[in-house]
Amino acid sequence: MAARKGRRRTCETGEPMEAESGDTSSEGPAQVYLPGRGPPLREGEELVMDEEAYVLYHRAQTGAPCLSFDIVRDHLGDNRTELPLTLYLCAGTQAESAQSNRLMMLRMHNLHGTKPPPSEGSDEEEEEDEEDEEERKPQLELAMVPHYGGINRVRVSWLGEEPVAGVWSEKGQVEVFALRRLLQVVEDPQALAAFLRDEQAQMKPIFSFAGHMGEGFALDWSPRVAGRLLTGDCQKNIHLWTPTDGGSWHVDQRPFVGHTRSVEDLQWSPTENTVFASCSADASIRIWDIRAAPSKACMLTTATAHDGDVNVISWSRREPFLLSGGDDGALKIWDLRQFKSGSPVATFKQHVAPVTSVEWHPQDSGVFAASGADHQITQWDLAVERDPEASDVEADPGLADLPQQLLFVHQGETELKELHWHPQCPGLLVSTALSGFTIFRTISV
């Protein structure tokens, strides 16, 4: 959340920020700024992050923007919160020319927390602060592979000890790339230099499928059956990939039949090997079982899940809930035990433009995050109920209109596309946007 120039305030439902204005003559009490609510920013006003709202906050640029990425599970341990952090991302670019695109492995390390404000002191203390600042600089290693065509979506899975990336591209193909070599070279500057000089141009996908007859975005690896993959395209078709003994895949040429427009997202069930969910520009969400023939595999349908395109879904790993986000800006939660009713168990409306990404928190069953084309990332907690005597609501009655479950609003990115919680670093969110990557953890989660 953001406040205009004036005193700083903290809001229980979001991010405290201040806006710096060129005109200091009209300073007054701070106002909370949210897109679509209240007056817009005046000319010369600028939102400035309040670091007290973040445990950790870093940004990274990779040249051409990335439409999609995935976090690569690593061997550094689970539930790690000790700073500085290290993490690995696999991402694909959307460059201006098809031949300028890259599939990338990013190693981000030395990620420290937000720094307390400097204290006034002697020259020696200033020198120590400068040395400390140098030691705290975040580091980024980047291994790239040439890729002809913009990359629409990237999803990573481990096949035993082998990491692989499924890549949907605008050229209408889905490819699988082996990632082991990329993970090796980002650990060693000399190996990375040699790789970029001698090897990167030779790296090719280990498997490719062009049977979709057009481009797509939907792709998901099964969390329960290693190597099992689903891909969906803009022509309304979904195909099932089954791994074969020779390290390849058999792709069923018979598409799953049901959707009437583009398949936007796919999610395997976290608890059943053969069940998956899909959402589409036809406004529907469908539940399927691959044990049936593709023409009969659709078991449940909510025909008008949103007012318009359903862009993204996320299947909770801990509860029988499906989360969806649509062009209507709404976030909806579906209880799969009541899916036949066609009604969500909860609807939240904070975003004022299409929702571009949603994801449940991997450890906390009631927490989720969403991003939108309104340049907002929102964090939510279904367990939260506002204290009616909260001082923030008294200070700014406009906050009473916000959903009780809204924990935090992060702003400052441009054209947000995708976000993911880190599965091994509790509360850590990573997002990609036209403005680059953001890695942060808020005080709220």
N, C-alpha and C positions, 0 to 999 in steps of 0.2 A: 504494500500500500504506500501511498505517497502523500506528503504534506507540502503545501506551498510554503514559501519563505516566511519564517516567523519562529515561534518556539517549537522545539521538537516535541513530538508526542509519541506514545507507544499505544498501538491499538491491538486488542486481544485477537482480532480477526485477521491481522495481516501485517505487512511489512512497514515499519516506520521509516519514512524518507523525508528529506527536505528538498524544496525546490529553490534554487538560487535565481533571483530576479534582478534584471538590470536596474529596475526602478525600486530603490530602497525607501522611497518616501511614503509608500503606501503599506508599509509593514503592519501587520495585525496578527491576530491569533492564527495559528496554523489551521489549515483546512485539509482534510483527508482527500487525496486525489485518486479517483478510480475512473477508468474509461467508461463512458456511457452513463455515469452518475454525476450529477452536478455540473457546474460550468467547466468548459475545457480550459486547458492551460492558456494563459495570456502570452502575448508576444514578449519574448525575452525571458520567460520563465523556463526553468530547466530542473529536472528531477535529479537529485544527487543521493546516492546510496548512503544509508545509515549503517555503518559496519557493525553496530551493536545488535542488529537484527540477524546477523549471520555468524555462525561458528566458523565457516570456511567459505571463501569466495574467490574463484579464479576464472579468467577468460583465456581463450586460445584461438589463434587464427591459423588456417591451413591453406591460404590462397583462395582457390575457388570454393564457394560455399558447399556444404554437404546437406543433402536432403534427408539422408538417413544414416544411422550408425547403430552399432550394438556394443555393449560392454562385454569384454572377453573375461570370462571367469579365469582366475589365476591361482597359483599355488602359494600365495602369501598368507592364507588363513582367512577364516570366516569371522564375522562380527568384530572386525578391527576398527577401532576408533582412535588409536594412538597416532598422533601427528608427528612428522609429516606423512602424508599418504602417497601411495603409488597406485596407478590404475592403468588399464589397457583398453583402448577402443579400436574397433574396426569400422571404417567409414568409407563412403563413396561420394565422389564429387559430382556437381552439376555445373560443368564449365561451359563457357560460351561456345566453344567448338567441340564437336564429338571426339576428335583425336586428342584433346587436351585433358581428358578425364583420367582419374586415378582411383584405384582401390588402395586404401591406406591403413597401416597399422600405427597407432599412436601410443607411445609410452609417456605418460605424464607422471612426474615424480617430484619429490621435494615440495609437496603441496602442504604448506603451513596454514594455520588458522588465521583469522583476521587479527591484525596487530593492534594492541592497545595504543591509545594516543601517546605521542612522545612527551616525556616530561622535560621541563626546563632544567638545564644543568650546565656543567662545565664543558670546556672544549674536549676533555678526555671522554666524557660521557657521549658527546656528539660523535666522536670517532668510533666509539664502541657501537653506537647506534648504526653508523654507516656499515661497519663490519657485519653487524647482525643482519642488516638489511640485505647485504650481498649474500650471506649464507642462506637467507630465507627465500631467495629468488626461485620461482618455480622453473622446472626443466621440462623440455619436450623433445623427444626423439621421434622421427617420422620416417617409416619405410613405405615407399610407394611402388605400385605396380601399374603400368599403363593399361588403360581400359577404354576401348572404343565405344563411345556412347555414354550419356549421362546415366548415373546410377540412381534408380528410384527407391530401392530398399535393400538393406543389408541385415542379415540375421546370422548369428554365430552359434555353432553347436560343437560339442566335443564328441567324436566317434572313438570311444576308448580314450587313448592318449593323443589322438590326432584332432587338433582344432580345424574346423572348416567354416567357410562363409558361404551362405546362399545369397546370390546377388541378382536382383531383378533390374534390367536395364531398359532404357528407352528404345533400344534396337529390337525389342521383342523377344529377347532370350533370357532364360534363367540359367545362371552358371554357378558351379561350385568351385571354390578356390581353396587349396590347402594353405594353412596359415602358419605352420610350424616354423618355416624358414624366416618369415617376417617377425615372429615373436623372438626368434634367436637374435637377429641382427639389431633389434632396437635396444638390446642389453649391452652392446659393445660398439663404441664409436668406430673402431677400426674395421670391424666386420660390416658395419652399416655402410661405411664409405666404399668398401670393396663390393658389397652387394649392389649399391646404386650405380657403380661404375661397370660391373661385369655381368650381373645376374638379372636385374629387374626387367630388362627388355625381353628376356627369355621366359619369364613366368607366364604360364598359360593356365586356364581352368582345367581341373581334372575331370569335369563333366559339364556338358551343355545340352540344354533342351530348347528347341525352337518351335515346338508344336503348338504353342499358344496362339500363333498367327496374329500377334499384336502385342503391345506392351501391357504391363500391369504393375501393381504395387503390393498386392497381398501375398504374404509368404510367412510360414511358421514351421519351425522344427518341432517334432514331438518331444516333450520333456520326459516321456516314459519309454519310448521305443527308439533307440539310437539310430539315426540316419533316416527316419521316416519324415517326409516333408510334404507340405501342401503349398501349392501355388495357385493364385487366382488372377485373372486378367480383366482388362477393360471391355472384353467381349462377353462377359458374364460367365465364363467357364472356370471351373476349379479342377485341378489335376492332382492325383495322389502319386507320390514318389515312394518306391520301396527299395531299400538298399539290397544289393546283390553281393554274393560271396567275393567277387573279384574287386571289391572297392568301387563299384559303379552303382548305377540305379536303374530300376525299371520304372518308367513313367506310364501309367495307365492312360491310353489314348482316349478312353471314354470319359468325358467330363461329367462332374456332378451337375445334375439338371435341377433348376429351381429359380434362380435369380433371373430377372429380366433386364438388368442393366449391370454396369461395372461392379465387380467384386472389389471392395475397398480394403477389407482386412479379414484375416483368418486367425483363429486361436484354437489350439488343441486343448482338450480337457486336461487338467492337471491330475485327475483321479481315474480316468477311464482311457484305456489304450486306443479305442476305436472311435471315440466321439470328438467332434470338433464343432466350432461355431463360426459363422461367417456373417458379414454385414455388407450392405450394397447401396449403390446410388438409387436403387429402387425403393428405398426407405425401410427395407425389411432387415430383420435379424433371423437367421435360421440355425437350427441345431441338426447335425447330421451324424449318421453311424455308418462307417465304411464297411461293416459286415454285410450290408445290403448292396444290391447292384446300384451303380451310380445314378440311374434314372429313378430309383426308389429310396435313396438313402436319406432324403430329407425327412426328419421325424417330427420336428416342431417348427412353427413359423409364427413370428409376430410381424404382420404385413405392414403396419404403419408404426414402426418403432419411434421414428422421429418425423418432424415436419420437413421432409426433404432427405438429402443424402445422409446415410449413416457412414461416417468416415473411419471410425476407429472403435475397437472393442478390446477389453482386457478381462481375462478370466481369472478370478481370485484363486490363489493357491491354497487358501485356508478356509474359505466359506463358499457355499454354492451360489455365488453371485457373479453376474456378468455386468461389466461397466461399459457404457457406450457414450460416444460423443458424435454430434452431428453438425450439419451445416446451419441448423437452427440455433447453435450456440449452447444447446442444452446438454447437461450431463445426466444420464439416467442409470439407475441400478435395477437390475432384473434378478429376482430370486428364481433360480432354475426349477425350484419345486413348484412354483406358481406360474411358469412361463406360458402355459396354455391360456391363462386369463388375458394375455395381451396387454397387461398393465404393469408398469414399473412399480417397485416398492418405494422408490424415491426419485425425485427430479430436482436438479439444482440449476439455477439460471444466474450465472455471474458473468460469463463470457458474452460479449456483444458482437461476436463474429464467429465463423465456423471453428469448431474444435478440431485441432490437428493431431493430438496425441493424448492418450490416457493410459495410466498404469497404476495397478494396485501396489502398495508398499509390500515388499517381499516378506517382511517379518510381522508387521502390525496389520491385523486383518481388517481394521476399520479405516485405515488411512489410504488415500490415493492422491495422485497428482494429475493435472491436465494442462495442456497448452492450447493456445488459440491464435487465430489470425489477428486478434486484437492486441497482440504483443504482450499478453499476460501468461504467466504460469501460476496456477492456483494449487494450493495444498488444502486437503479436506480431511476431516476426522468425523466419522459417523457417530462417535461416542460423545461428542462435545455438545453441551447445552450451555447457552450464555447465562451468566449470572445477571439477573435483572437489576441488581444494584451496582453493576460494574461501573467504575468511574469513567471509563472511556465512552460509554454510551451516554452518560450524563454530559460529558464534555462536548460530544458531537452527536446529537440525536440522529443524524443521518446514518450513523452506523447501525441503528436499530433495523434498517431495511435489509442489511446484509444477511445471508443465510447463516444460521447459528453454527453450522458445521464448517464454515470457511475459516481455515486457520491462518492463511498467509497468502499474500499476492506479491509475486515477484515481477518487476517490470524492468525495462531498459534494453530488452532485446528487440530485434527487427525481424519480422516475418518468421516467427517460431514454427518449426516443422515437426520436431520429435523430441521426446524426453524419455529417460529411463532412470529408475532407481538402481543404485549399485547393489547387486545381490549380496556382497560381502562386507560392505561398509554401511552400517545402518544410518538411514537418514540422508545419505549423499545422493543428490540428484545431478544428472548431466543432461544438458539440452543442446540441440543444434538449431541454428537460425541463419538467416542471411548475414547477420552480424558476427557469426562464428559460434564456437563452443563456449558454454558456461558450465562450471562445476561448482556446486554450492551445497551447503547444509545450513538450514535456518535454525533459529532458536526454538521453533515451534515443533519440529519433528526430530 
